[in-house]
Amino acid sequence: MFQWITGVIAAFGYLGIAGLMLAENVFPPIPSELIMPLAGYMAAQGQFSLVWLILAGTAGSVIGAVLWYWIGLKIGLERLVRSHAATGAGSGSLRATSPARNIGSTATAGRRCFSGG
């Protein structure tokens, strides 16, 4: 895995870093804990700009997260709850993460962070 990741980074540069970070989001066996430190080492050696390296890694990671968000949006909450319940896990944990249910807790957390209370 180490050789493959370093080969991709060396061959494709910033695009390779973005692609690997996207793949890390889609295929969990690819660890970002290897990708970014290796790319950071290459930046320390002068092969990459640290700013562009961070932007490429962030872009790849965000694109991967948006891909999963889009898939979830297309599947829909009710279908996702049904398939989750079919595994025997129940639906409570999925319903608890609904964005509408988190608005109050997010507002409370924000108020506590910025008001000191």
C-alpha atoms as one frame of an Amber mdcrd trajectory, in Angstrom:
protein
   0.000   0.000   0.000   2.849   2.372   0.917   4.581   1.903  -2.453   1.344
   2.357  -4.371   0.420   5.574  -2.542   3.873   7.086  -3.002   3.798   6.085
  -6.670   0.447   7.792  -7.235   1.575  10.950  -5.447   4.866  11.045  -7.368
   3.211  10.402 -10.731   0.144  12.644 -10.463   1.123  15.304  -7.935  -1.704
  17.384  -6.501  -4.286  15.582  -8.631  -3.025  12.279  -7.219  -3.379  13.581
  -3.666  -6.933  14.766  -4.368  -7.780  11.458  -6.041  -6.369   9.411  -3.175
  -8.279  11.452  -0.607 -11.477  11.020  -2.635 -10.817   7.279  -2.821 -10.175
   7.208   0.930 -13.695   8.544   1.499 -15.287   6.088  -0.901 -13.167   3.000
  -0.148 -12.266   3.010   3.574  -9.344   0.523   3.304  -7.234   3.345   1.816
  -5.987   5.225   4.892  -5.633   9.002   4.806  -3.169   8.531   7.661  -0.701
   7.366   4.999  -1.644   9.763   2.214  -1.319  13.150   3.874   1.821  12.499
   5.958   3.626  11.159   2.891   2.510  14.157   0.869   3.585  16.409   3.753
   7.005  14.774   3.752   7.286  15.436   0.021   6.320  19.065   0.666   9.049
  19.310   3.310  11.505  18.022   0.694  10.440  20.875  -1.610   8.506  18.737
  -4.097   5.120  20.326  -3.276   3.746  23.573  -1.903   2.212  22.942   1.508
  -0.736  25.263   0.797  -1.600  23.533  -2.506  -1.111  20.142  -0.880  -3.620
  20.990   1.865  -6.067  22.385  -0.707  -5.755  19.261  -2.888  -6.282  16.928
   0.092  -9.240  18.955   1.309 -10.802  19.104  -2.166 -10.533  15.330  -2.607
 -11.984  14.673   0.831 -14.882  17.100   0.323 -15.695  15.638  -3.108 -15.810
  12.160  -1.540 -18.094  13.368   1.251 -20.375  15.138  -1.244 -20.562  11.913
  -3.267 -21.852  10.018  -0.222 -24.217  12.878   0.633 -25.632  12.779  -2.913
 -26.078   8.994  -2.716 -27.908   9.364   0.611 -30.062  12.128  -0.819 -31.052
   9.960  -3.790 -31.754   6.919  -1.605 -33.921   8.922   0.796 -34.299   8.705
   4.547 -37.246   6.295   4.601 -35.540   3.753   2.324 -32.339   4.085   4.316
 -34.247   3.524   7.581 -35.944   0.412   6.118 -32.664  -1.102   4.940 -30.981
  -0.219   8.242 -33.826  -1.860  10.189 -33.562  -4.964   7.980 -30.049  -5.524
   9.336 -31.463  -5.681  12.867 -29.853  -2.416  13.920 -33.156  -0.567  14.376
 -34.002   2.865  13.044 -33.553   5.025  16.128 -29.942   5.908  15.439 -30.711
   7.040  11.882 -33.690   9.133  12.878 -31.653  10.777  15.651 -29.176  12.070
  13.071 -31.814  13.810  10.969 -30.742  17.424  10.306 -34.105  18.762  11.532
 -33.556  17.146  14.918 -30.043  18.561  15.287 -30.889  22.239  14.796 -31.555
  22.856  18.484 -28.413  21.069  19.662 -26.292  22.868  17.065 -27.691  26.228
  18.115 -27.068  25.388  21.768 -23.486  24.310  21.067 -22.869  27.485  19.055
 -24.329  29.678  21.786 -22.124  27.999  24.398 -18.990  28.388  22.284 -19.468
  32.055  21.512 -21.127  33.349  24.677 -18.882  31.623  27.193 -21.863  29.880
  28.765
